[in-house]
Amino acid sequence: MHDLSRGSDPNSKSDLYPASDRCPASDRCPASDRCLESDPRPESIPRPDQGTRQSESSPTPSPRLLAICAGKVKPYRHLKSAMIKSVIGSIESPTHVALGRLGLSGDEQAEVGLHGGLDQAVYMYPVEHMAFWQEQRGLLGMNEAMSYGFVGENLSVEGLLEDDVSVGDRLSIGDVLLQVTGPRIPCVKFNWRMGYAKASKHMIQSGRCGWYCSVLQTGALVPGASIHLLPGRKLMNIADQLRLQQKHIDRQLELFQ
């Protein structure tokens, strides 16, 4: 498994919740899990929004694609999910992977019609955030190394953060052209994946959410490729969009607790 902190080799639309992270209406689930709540967050642990996002982006490497990840739909607790991703290509072992209008070859979405779709064909996440999540989990006794794809991303990237990209921006990667469509808003499945009940809130509070993209031009992706940002109207970056929605998102999370 690839430890991002050490650089080893991997083995491995109407509401505020985007379709890819909503639980089906027929099987609503709380934003936290009782078994996770039994291990409360210690008072000594700093708030996740007291982070180092500025230091994460300095010095800034040239944007590039580090890994490509995909997953199949499998049972996940009492739901189904394709959140558990496997690395199908990395900068250590580059492999060309086909990308269509609805996503990567070999990737699936649970509850099709609610998850994925043209506007959320791929999920991109900065590897700069992995040290933050490793620390949060480590403070609670979870020291498992976090591989590419651990948070459910399709494309693990470096050199781009939520402050850098806005809805409408285009991202050119080789012969592929993507367009940023919005931030990820997590729910209970992210809590389960991270192993503690407040992970979704911490993602929102810290702004380390990543972003979804649609596919404007299909083609093949290969890890190591440079990412070229083609700015759109720049009305609001992903980080500011998440902050603007935070109060409403927090209220929705409370309704499911």
C-alpha positions in Angstrom: 0.0 0.0 0.0 1.2 3.4 -0.8 2.0 5.6 2.2 1.6 9.2 0.9 3.6 10.6 3.8 6.6 8.4 2.8 6.2 8.0 -0.9 6.3 4.1 -1.0 4.8 2.1 -3.8 1.0 1.3 -3.9 -0.4 -2.2 -4.1 -3.3 -1.9 -3.8 -28.7 18.1 -7.4 -31.6 19.6 -5.9 -30.3 19.7 -2.4 -26.9 20.6 -0.9 -25.7 17.0 -1.0 -24.3 16.1 -4.4 -25.7 13.0 -5.9 -22.6 11.0 -5.5 -22.7 11.1 -1.7 -26.4 11.0 -0.9 -27.9 8.0 0.7 -30.9 6.7 -1.2 -34.2 8.1 0.1 -35.5 4.6 0.8 -32.6 3.9 3.2 -31.8 7.2 5.0 -28.9 6.9 7.4 -27.5 9.3 10.0 -24.5 11.5 9.4 -22.8 9.8 12.3 -22.7 6.2 13.5 -23.4 5.1 17.1 -20.5 2.7 17.2 -18.1 5.5 16.1 -19.6 7.9 18.6 -18.4 5.6 21.4 -14.9 6.9 20.8 -15.4 10.7 21.1 -12.8 13.1 19.9 -10.5 14.1 22.7 -10.6 17.7 23.8 -6.8 18.0 23.2 -7.2 17.5 19.5 -7.2 20.8 17.6 -10.1 21.8 15.5 -9.6 20.7 11.9 -10.1 24.2 10.6 -7.0 25.2 12.5 -5.1 23.6 9.7 -2.2 24.5 7.5 -3.8 24.8 4.1 -1.5 27.7 3.3 1.5 25.7 4.2 0.1 22.8 2.1 0.3 24.9 -1.0 3.9 26.3 -0.4 6.0 25.5 -2.2 3.6 24.7 -5.0 4.7 22.0 -7.4 3.6 22.1 -11.0 0.1 20.5 -11.1 0.2 16.8 -12.2 -1.7 13.6 -12.0 -0.2 11.1 -9.6 -2.7 8.2 -9.6 -5.8 6.9 -11.2 -8.2 4.9 -9.0 -11.4 3.0 -9.6 -13.8 0.8 -7.6 -16.7 -1.6 -8.0 -20.0 -1.4 -6.2 -19.9 -3.6 -3.1 -22.0 -3.9 0.1 -20.9 -1.3 2.6 -22.5 -1.6 6.1 -26.2 -1.5 5.3 -25.7 0.3 2.0 -23.9 -0.3 -1.2 -21.0 1.8 -2.3 -18.1 2.1 -4.7 -16.1 4.3 -2.4 -13.4 1.8 -1.8 -11.0 2.5 -4.7 -8.1 0.5 -6.0 -5.1 2.0 -7.7 -5.1 1.1 -11.4 -2.3 3.4 -12.4 0.2 5.5 -10.4 3.3 7.6 -11.1 5.4 4.7 -9.8 3.7 2.4 -12.3 2.1 4.4 -15.1 -0.7 2.8 -17.0 -3.0 4.4 -19.6 -6.6 4.4 -18.5 -9.6 5.2 -20.7 -11.9 8.0 -19.7 -15.4 8.3 -21.1 -18.1 10.8 -20.6 -19.4 9.0 -17.5 -16.1 8.3 -15.9 -13.1 5.9 -15.9 -13.1 2.5 -17.4 -13.6 0.0 -14.6 -15.2 2.5 -12.2 -18.8 2.1 -10.9 -21.3 4.1 -8.9 -23.8 2.8 -6.4 -27.5 3.9 -6.8 -27.1 5.0 -10.4 -29.3 8.0 -10.9 -28.2 9.5 -7.6 -24.5 8.9 -7.9 -22.1 9.8 -10.7 -23.6 11.1 -13.9 -22.2 13.6 -16.4 -21.6 16.4 -13.9 -19.8 14.1 -11.4 -18.0 11.8 -13.8 -14.7 12.0 -11.9 -13.7 13.0 -8.4 -10.3 14.8 -8.0 -8.5 15.1 -4.7 -5.2 16.8 -3.7 -2.6 14.5 -2.1 -1.4 17.5 -0.1 -4.4 16.9 2.2 -3.4 13.3 3.1 -1.0 14.3 5.9 -3.9 16.2 7.6 -6.1 13.1 7.5 -3.3 10.8 8.6 -2.8 13.1 11.6 -6.5 13.3 12.5 -6.8 9.5 12.4 -3.5 9.0 14.1 -4.6 11.1 17.1 -7.5 8.7 17.5 -5.2 5.6 17.3 -5.7 4.8 13.7 -2.3 4.5 12.0 -3.1 2.7 8.8 -1.2 4.2 5.9 -3.5 6.0 3.5 -3.1 5.0 -0.1 -4.1 6.8 -3.2 -7.9 6.6 -3.5 -8.4 6.3 0.2 -11.0 9.1 0.4 -12.8 7.7 -2.7 -11.1 9.9 -5.3 -10.6 8.8 -8.9 -7.7 11.2 -9.6 -5.1 11.9 -7.0 -3.3 15.1 -8.0 -0.7 17.5 -6.6 -0.2 21.2 -7.2 -3.9 22.1 -7.2 -6.0 23.0 -4.1 -9.6 24.1 -3.6 -8.4 27.8 -3.5 -7.0 27.4 -7.0 -9.9 26.0 -8.9 -13.4 27.3 -9.6 -16.6 25.9 -11.0 -16.3 26.3 -14.8 -12.5 26.1 -14.9 -11.2 23.5 -17.4 -8.4 21.1 -16.7 -6.4 19.8 -19.6 -4.6 16.5 -19.0 -2.9 15.1 -22.1 -5.7 14.7 -24.7 -8.4 14.8 -22.0 -10.3 17.9 -21.1 -12.3 18.2 -17.8 -14.5 20.9 -16.4 -14.8 21.6 -12.7 -18.5 21.3 -11.6 -18.4 21.7 -7.8 -17.1 20.6 -4.4 -17.7 17.2 -2.8 -20.1 17.3 0.2 -19.5 14.2 2.2 -22.0 12.1 4.3 -22.0 9.0 6.5 -20.0 6.8 4.1 -17.1 9.1 4.5 -17.3 8.8 8.3 -17.3 5.1 8.0 -14.3 5.2 5.6 -12.3 7.5 7.9 -13.3 5.6 11.0 -14.7 8.3 13.2 -18.1 10.1 13.3 -17.1 13.7 12.7 -15.0 13.2 9.6 -17.6 14.7 7.3 -17.8 17.8 9.4 -14.0 18.0 9.5 -13.8 17.8 5.7 -16.3 20.7 5.5 -14.8 22.8 8.3 -11.3 22.4 6.9 -12.2 22.9 3.2 -10.3 19.8 2.2 -13.1 18.5 0.0 -11.7 18.0 -3.5 -14.0 18.6 -6.5 -16.0 16.9 -9.2 -15.5 17.2 -12.9 -17.4 16.6 -16.1 -15.6 15.2 -19.1 -15.6 17.6 -22.1 -13.2 15.6 -24.2 -12.6 11.8 -23.7 -9.3 10.1 -24.1 -6.7 8.2 -22.1 -5.2 9.4 -18.8 -1.7 8.4 -17.6 -0.1 9.2 -14.2 2.7 11.7 -14.4 0.8 13.8 -16.9 0.9 17.6 -16.3 -2.4 19.3 -15.5 -3.0 22.7 -17.2 -5.6 25.0 -15.6 -7.7 26.9 -18.1 -9.6 29.5 -16.1 -13.3 30.1 -16.5 -15.2 33.1 -15.1 -13.6 32.7 -11.6 -16.8 33.8 -9.8 -16.1 31.7 -6.8 -13.4 29.1 -6.1 -14.2 25.7 -4.6 -13.1 26.6 -1.1 -15.3 29.7 -1.0 -18.2 27.8 -2.4 -17.9 25.3 0.4 -17.7 28.1 3.0 -20.8 29.8 1.6 -22.7 26.6 1.9 -21.3 25.5 5.3 -24.0 26.8 7.5 -26.7 25.0 5.5 -24.6 21.8 5.2 -24.0 21.8 9.0 -27.8 22.1 9.5 -28.5 19.1 7.2 -25.8 17.0 9.0 -27.5 17.8 12.3 -30.9 16.6 10.9 -29.3 13.1 10.3 -27.7 12.8 13.7 
